[in-house]
Amino acid sequence: MKCKTLLFLLTFSFFAASCQKDEKSDTENLQLLALLSLGTMQGDCTVSAAGRNLTTFVTDTTGTGSKSGVISKISLVPVVNHITSLLKIQASVGTTVALSNTRSFGIVYESNSCPLVTSGLRAIGEGYVLTAGATDSNAEFTGSHKIDGSSTITFTRAGTFYYLFYQIPRSNQSGSITYAITGGN
């Protein structure tokens, strides 16, 4: 009788143990999902910059008249937490973009739409000039200039341009970007 009772208890224990919810499986799935999300950036435009493909948000300022505001749509580069954003500008010859309250790298692309590829990258003097407050930083990021507080660029040809801002917080580059565009279409 003891043998039957022991056999019954062992069988019952086996089935009861197999019915338990596997918490480890749920935890592993959540960890995998978190790791996968680290490799993606949120945004509405893919940009080829500094040897990598980034996805970031565009603040569209095309249209008639002067525009001003603060860029509020930003994206974070996974793992390193660098901050990116784009300003879309419909420029005519003489259009200026004045920036304030920012420390960042600026990279200008000429393109009618996203995605932005390296062939659209414009170095200083290729469709725009730096007229105040920024310095050439091509050695750090191809086609870039460094903005340290405030700067102004002036377009020397008409077209649709995207102005990428790339901020590295560990290098004291951060803060909101305030812009004022004058002379656009």
C-alpha positions in Angstrom: 0.0 0.0 0.0 2.8 2.4 0.8 4.3 1.7 -2.6 1.0 2.6 -4.3 0.7 5.8 -2.2 4.3 6.8 -3.0 3.8 6.1 -6.7 0.6 8.2 -6.6 2.3 11.1 -4.9 5.2 11.0 -7.3 2.9 11.0 -10.3 0.8 13.8 -8.9 3.9 15.9 -8.1 5.2 15.3 -11.7 1.9 16.5 -13.3 1.5 19.4 -10.8 5.0 20.6 -11.6 4.4 20.5 -15.3 1.3 22.7 -15.0 3.2 25.6 -13.4 3.6 28.8 -15.4 7.1 29.2 -16.8 8.1 32.6 -15.5 11.6 32.2 -16.9 10.2 32.0 -20.5 8.3 35.3 -20.1 11.3 37.0 -18.6 13.6 35.7 -21.4 11.1 37.0 -24.0 11.0 40.5 -22.4 14.8 40.6 -22.3 15.0 39.7 -26.0 12.4 42.3 -26.9 14.4 44.9 -24.9 17.6 44.0 -26.7 15.9 44.2 -30.1 14.6 47.6 -29.3 18.1 48.9 -28.5 19.1 48.4 -32.1 16.3 50.6 -33.6 15.8 54.4 -33.7 12.5 56.1 -34.0 11.9 58.7 -36.6 10.5 59.4 -40.1 13.7 59.8 -42.1 16.7 57.6 -42.7 20.0 59.5 -42.9 23.4 58.2 -43.9 25.8 60.1 -41.7 29.3 59.5 -40.3 29.4 56.0 -41.7 26.1 54.8 -40.2 22.5 54.9 -41.1 20.4 56.8 -38.6 16.6 57.3 -38.4 15.4 60.6 -37.0 12.5 63.0 -37.0 12.0 65.9 -39.4 10.8 69.3 -38.5 9.4 70.6 -41.8 9.7 74.3 -42.2 8.9 74.5 -45.9 6.3 77.0 -47.1 6.1 80.7 -47.5 7.5 83.3 -45.1 9.9 83.3 -42.2 9.8 80.5 -39.7 11.0 80.2 -36.2 10.6 77.7 -33.3 12.3 75.1 -31.2 13.0 71.6 -32.5 11.0 69.3 -30.3 11.1 66.0 -32.3 14.3 64.2 -31.6 15.6 60.7 -31.8 18.3 58.8 -29.8 21.0 56.7 -31.3 20.8 53.3 -29.6 23.3 52.3 -26.9 25.3 55.6 -27.1 22.3 57.9 -26.5 23.4 60.6 -29.0 20.6 63.0 -29.9 19.6 63.6 -33.6 17.1 65.8 -35.4 16.4 67.3 -38.8 15.2 70.6 -40.1 13.7 70.6 -43.6 14.2 74.0 -45.4 13.0 75.2 -48.8 15.7 77.7 -49.5 16.1 80.5 -52.0 19.4 82.3 -52.6 20.1 84.3 -49.5 17.9 82.3 -47.1 19.4 82.3 -43.6 19.1 79.8 -40.8 20.0 81.3 -37.4 20.4 78.8 -34.6 20.7 79.5 -30.9 20.8 77.6 -27.6 22.6 74.6 -29.1 25.9 72.7 -29.0 25.9 70.2 -31.8 27.4 69.0 -35.1 25.5 70.3 -38.1 25.4 68.4 -41.4 23.6 69.8 -44.5 22.0 67.6 -47.2 20.4 68.7 -50.4 17.5 66.4 -51.3 13.8 66.6 -52.3 12.9 63.9 -49.8 14.1 61.2 -47.5 16.0 58.9 -47.3 19.1 61.2 -47.2 22.2 59.5 -48.7 25.8 60.5 -48.8 25.6 61.8 -52.4 23.3 64.5 -51.1 25.7 65.6 -48.4 26.9 69.2 -48.9 30.2 70.5 -47.5 30.6 74.1 -46.5 30.6 76.1 -49.7 28.4 73.6 -51.6 25.1 75.4 -51.6 25.6 77.2 -48.3 28.2 79.1 -46.3 28.7 79.6 -42.6 28.2 83.2 -41.8 28.5 83.3 -38.1 29.4 81.1 -35.1 30.2 77.7 -36.5 33.5 76.0 -37.3 34.4 73.3 -39.8 34.5 69.9 -38.1 34.9 67.7 -41.2 37.8 65.9 -39.5 35.3 64.6 -36.8 32.3 64.0 -39.0 32.4 64.1 -42.8 30.7 67.3 -44.1 30.0 68.6 -40.7 30.4 71.9 -38.8 30.4 72.4 -35.1 27.9 74.8 -33.5 28.8 76.1 -30.1 25.9 78.1 -28.8 24.7 80.0 -31.9 25.4 80.1 -35.6 24.0 81.2 -38.9 24.2 79.6 -42.3 23.3 81.3 -45.6 22.2 79.4 -48.7 23.9 80.3 -51.9 21.5 78.3 -54.1 17.8 77.5 -54.2 16.6 74.0 -53.3 15.3 71.7 -50.6 17.8 71.2 -47.9 17.8 69.1 -44.7 19.9 70.3 -41.7 20.9 67.4 -39.5 21.8 68.1 -35.9 23.9 65.5 -34.1 24.5 66.0 -30.4 26.9 64.0 -28.2 26.0 64.6 -24.5 29.3 63.4 -23.1 31.0 66.1 -25.1 28.7 68.8 -23.6 26.6 68.8 -26.7 22.9 69.0 -25.8 20.0 71.3 -25.3 17.1 72.3 -27.4 17.7 73.9 -30.8 16.0 77.2 -31.4 15.9 78.3 -35.1 14.9 81.3 -37.1 14.6 81.0 -40.9 14.4 84.1 -43.1 14.2 84.5 -46.8 12.7 81.1 -47.6 10.1 80.4 -50.3 
